[in-house]
Amino acid sequence: MTFKTLDDIGDVTGKAVLVREDLNVPMADGVVTDDTRLRATVATLNELSDKGAKVLVLAHFGRPKGQPSEEFSLKKLAGPLSQVLGRAVSFIDWEGDKEAVAALQAGDIAILENTRFFGGEEKNDPAVVERFASLGDFYVNDAFSAAHRAHASTEGLAHVLPAFAGRAMEAELTALEKALGKPEHPVAAVVGGAKVSTKLDVLKHLVGKVDHLIIGGGMANTFLAARGVAVGKSLCEHDLTATADEILDNADKAGCTVHLPYDVVVSKEFAANPPSLRTCNVHEVAADEMILDVGPTAVEALADVLKTCKTLVWNGPMGAFETEPFDTATVALARTAAALTKEGSLVSVAGGGDTVAALNHAGVGGDFSYVSTAGGAFLEWMEGKELPGVAALGA
C-alpha cells in the first residue's frame, strides 16, 4: 500500500501535530524498566519539533477502563521521555487542554493524558475522535504496535485530519513489505512457540506465501504427532493433529516445503542441564521424555536452507530457550540468519515479544534487517489481516 510520510507533511511551523505513539512501557516503583518504546519515538518527535511544530503526543497506558486514575496517568512519563529525546517534554491534562495547547510555542513537545481515560477511545466514538481532533491540525501515527486496534486515536483521527505515517511506522511498514508484501524469493519463515492454537491463522496464511516453513518450539510436536511420531510427555495439542495435517496438505499444494525436526533434544524433566538430557532421532523419544529443543543435525540442515533464501520472517523460538541448554537451536539458527544478513544475502525481519528476547539472548538483535517490538499487530500482520490503523493511512 502507499501512504504519506513526514516527507509529505509540508510546513508545520506553529501547527499542532497529534502524534500517536506507544508509551505503554513497563514500570516498577515509578521507574521505566525497558525504554525500547520510548526510544522508538525519537526520530518522529524530534523531527517535528525541529520543524517548528507544536508536538502533541497521544498514547494509552495500561487499562484504566475509561476512567481517569493516578495509577494510569501519563504524567509520570514526561520525565523519562524528555531524557530519551534530549529536550523538554511537558504534560497536558484533559482539563483545560485547549488553552494549554494554545500556550505552547513552536517546537514544544507535550504528552497529552492517557487516551483511555475516555470510555469512547476503544470504541472509536466519533465524539472522542472530534475531541482529540479539535486540538490538532495534523495527525501522525507512529505506533504500529497499536495499529491492529480501530480506536479513536489509532484509526478514527486518520479520517478527520490530514494523516501521515511517522518514521517508526514508516520503517515498520517498509520492512514488512519487503518481508511478505513483495519479498524476494525464496522466502523462509521460522514459526516457533508453545502452541499451534495461538498461531493457526499465521501458519495457514504463510504456507501460501513462503517457500520454506520452519516449525519449531512446542508446536512442532503437534505436527510430528500428526505424522505419527510418538512425542512422549512433550507439550502437544493432540486435538489439533487433524488441523496440522490440513496445513501440511495445503503446503504441499502451494509448493511450500515444511521443515520439522528429525533429531531433537529430550529430557525426563524440564530443568536447566538435567541429568536425563540426550539427543535422539524423533522416532526414538521415550514415553517418559519431553522434546525441549531441535537437535544439532536438524539445525545444521535448517542453516543450509537459510543460505538458499533471500528473505526470512521469524516469529517464535525453536525450543524452550529461556532454560539452558534448550536455547541452543534458537541461538545457532539466529546467528546463522544474522551472519547472512550482515553479508547482504538475506533480508531478515523478526517480531513478537519472545522472538525479540530470543534474538537478544543470542546477541544478534541488532543484526537482523528489522526487529519489530509489536506483539499482537505483528502477529495479525503475519496472519494476513488488514490492520485498521495502517489501512487508515492509505494514500
N, C-alpha and C positions, 0 to 999 in steps of 0.2 A: 504494500500500500504506500501511497505518497502522503506525506504530512509536512506541515510547516514547522520550521525550527526557529531558533533565536536569530538565525541569519535573515529571516523574513519579517521580523517584528517591526523594523523601522525605528523612527525616533521615539524614544520613550522618556526623554528628559522631562522630569516633573510629573510624569504619568504614574498612576498607581497600578502596579502589576501584581496580580494574585498568583502566587506560585504554590502549587500543591506538591508538598514534599512528604517523605516518610520519616517522621521523627519518633516513631514508636520503638524507642530503644530500650534495652534492658537497664534497669537501675537497681542499686542496692544502697540503702541508707542515704538517699539523695544524690548518689554519685553514679554517673553513666559508666557501666561496666564494659560496654562494647560500642565504640563510636563510629562503626563502619557506615551506618546510615547517615550520620551527621556529615562525615567526610564526603559522601556521595553528593551532597548538596552544594559543595564549594564552587564548582565550575559555573553553575547556573546563577546562584545568588550573587556571587562576586562580579560576574559579567554584567548582570542587570544593574547592580549598584554602580559599577564603573561607567555605565551608560547613562547614569543620572536618573534612573527610575526610583520611585518610592516602592521598595520591595516588601510585599506583604505575604508572609509565609502561612499557608493553610496546612493543617495537619491534624491527625487524630492521635490520641494517646490512651491506650487501654480500652476498657469497655464501661464507660460511665452510664450507659443505658438512658441517654437523653436527658440527663440531669447534671447541672454543674456540681463539681465537688473539688475540694482542695487536693485530694489524692491524685486526681487525673488532670490537674491544671498543667498547661504547657509553660506556665511562668517559670518553672524550675529548669527549663531547657534553654532559656535565653542566654544564660552564662556559658554553658557548655558549647552552644552553637557559636557564640561570639569567639570563644577560644579557637575553635576549629577554623572559622572564617578569617580570623585575624583582624576583625573590625567589630565595632559596636553593634549590638543587637538589642532592641528594646522589646517590650511586651505590651500588647494592647488587649484589654479585656473587651468582651462584647458590649459592656455598658459604656456608652459614650464613644463607641468605636469610630463613628464618622468624624467627630471633632478631633480625635486623636490622629486619625489618618490625615486629615486636612493639615494638621500641625507638622507633619513630617516634612523634612527637606529632601531635595533631590539627592539620591544616593543612599538615603537612610534605609535600614533593614529592620523590620519588626515582625515578631511572631504574633499572629492572632490566636485567640484562645481556642482550645480543643473544639474541632468542628462537631464532635459527637455530643457536645453539651446541648445541641439542638436535636430533639427527637426525630425531626424530619430529615436529618442528614442521611441516614442509612436507607430511608425510604425514597430518596431523591425528590423530596417535596418541593414543588415549584416555588413555594413561599420562601423556603430556606435558600434555594438557588438564587432567588431575587435578592434576599438579604445579603448574601455573600457578594453577588454581582454589583450591588449598589456601592460597594467600597472600591471597585477597581475599574480600570479602563481596558486591561488586557488580562488574559488567563494563560498560564503556563503550567502544563502537567509534567512534573519531573519525578513522579512516583510510580514506576512500573509495578512495584510490589503491591500496589493497591488498585491496579488497573483492571483487575477481574471483578471489581465491585462497581455497580452502577449507582454510586452515591452522588449527593449534590455537589460535593467538592471534587469528585473524581470524574464525573461524566456530565452532570447537568450543566455546570458552568461553561463547558465547551460549546454549548448550543446557544448561549446568550451573550458571550463576549468573544472577540477575536481570539482564537485558540492556537497555541503553539506547543511543541514538544521542547522540554528543557534538555540540557546537554546530557544528563544521565539517562533520561528516557530515549533520547536520540541514539546514544551509544548502545543501549539495550536492544532497541528495535533493529538497528543496523546489524548487530551481531546475530540476532535471531533470524533475520532474513538470510544471512549467509549460511546459517546452520540448517534450517529446514525450509525456508521460503523458496530461495533459489540457490541451493547448495551446489558445490562442485562435487560430482560423483567420482569414485564410490564414496558412499556415506555410511558411517558406522554409528550405532547408538549403543551406549552402555546403560543398562537399566538394572539397578540393584535395589536393595532394601528388604525389609522383613516379609511383607505380604503382597501377593499378587492382587488381592482385593482392592488395595489402595491405588493400584496403577493399571487396572484393567483397560481403561479408556486410552491410556498412554500406549500400552502395548498394541492394542487394536489399531490405533492410528499409525504407529511407527512402521508396522510391517508393510504398509503401502507406500512408505516414504523413503525407507533406508535400504541399503544393500546388505548390511550385516547388522543383526540384532544380537548383542551380547547380554545374556541374562545372568545375573549373579545374586548374591545375598540369599536370604531365606526363600525368596520367590522362585529361585532356580530349583529348589527341592520339589515344589509343586509340579513344575514342568518335567522333572525327572520321574516323579511318581506317575505322571500322565503317560510316560513312555515305558512304564512297567518296572521302573527301578525301585527296589526296596530302600527307603531312606531312614530306616530305624526310628530313633526318637527325635529326628530333626524337625525343626519348625516346618510344617507343611499343611497347606489347606487342601485336604483330600477331597473336600466337596467341590473344589474348583478344577479338578483334573479334566473334566469334560470341556470346560471353557479354555483351559490351556491347550487341549487337543485342537480346538477350533482355531485358536490363534496360530498354532503351528501349521495347520492346513492352509489358512489364509496366507501365511508367509510363503509357503510353497507355491501357491497360485500367483503370488506377487513377485516371485523371484528373489525373495529376501532369505538369506541364509541365517538361521537361528543357531547361535553358539551356546551350548550348555557345557558345564564342566564334565570332563571324563575322568579326572582324578581330583580328589578332594581331601581336605584336612579334617579329621574327625577326632572326637573325644567322648568319653563317657560322662564328662562333666563340663559345664561351661564356667571355666575359671582361667586365670592367667597361667600359662605354661603348665597345664595339668600333666600328671604322670602318664595318663592314658592316651596322650597325644600321638597320633600317627597319620601318615598319608597313605591313601589307598585308591584303587580304581573304584568308580561309583558303584560297581556291581558287587563290591566286597564290603559294603557298610554293614556292620553287625546290628542286630536288633536292639542292642542297648547303647548304640553310639549315635552321636549327633554330628551332622555336617556343619562346620563352622567357618570354612573358607574354601576357596578354589585352590586346587593343587598346583604345584610349580610347572608341571608339564603342560597343563591347560593354559596357564598364564603365558608361558613362552609361545604357545601357538596363537593366543589372542594378540600378543605383541606383534607377531608376524602379520596378522590380519590388519592391524592398525597401520603397518608400514605400507600396505597396498592402498590405503584410503586417503582421500583428500579432505574429508570433513568428519568431525566427531561431535556428537552430542552426548553428554554424560549426566545421568541423574541416579544417584544412589550408590552405596559401597558394594564391593564384591563379597565381603564377608563381615563378620562381627568385629569391625575394625577398631572399636573402642578398647578391645581387650587383646593384648599381645598373647600369642603370635598370630592371631586371626586377622591382623591388619596387613599381612604380607602380600596377598594378591592385589589388594587395593593400591598399596604403596607402589608395588612393582609396575602395575599397568599404568597408573597415573604418571609415574616417572618416564615411562616409555612415551606416553602421549605428549608430555611436556617437552621431551627431547625432540620429538618430531615437529612440534610446534615451533620450537626455537630455531630449528634448521630450515623452517619455511615450507615444509612439505605437507603440513596439516593445519587446518583451521579447527580449533577446539573450543567448544562452548559448553560450559557446565553450569548447573544451578540446583538449588534446593539446599536446605539447612545442613542435612547430613553430608551432602556432597561437598559443600564448602569446607566443613570441618575435616572431612577425609582428605581433601586436597591440601589443606593447610598442614595436616598431620604428616602428609608425605613430603612437605616442604616445597610444593610446586604450585601453590595457589596463585602466585604472580606470574606463572609461566604459561598458563593457558591463554588462548586468544581473548577469551572473555569469560568471567565467572559472575553469574547472577546471584545476588543475595535474596532475590524474591523466592518465596515459597509457593503459596497457592497459585499465584499468577504464572510462575514458570511452569508449574505442573499443568495448568489449564492450557497454556500455550502448547505444551508437548502433546496434549490431547487433541489439538487441532481446533479448540474452541475460540470463538471470537471474544476478545476482551473488550468490554464496554468502554473503558477509559481510553483504550487505544483507538477503537473504531471511531469514537467521537472526534478524534484529532484528524481524521482523514481529510485531506485537502480536496 
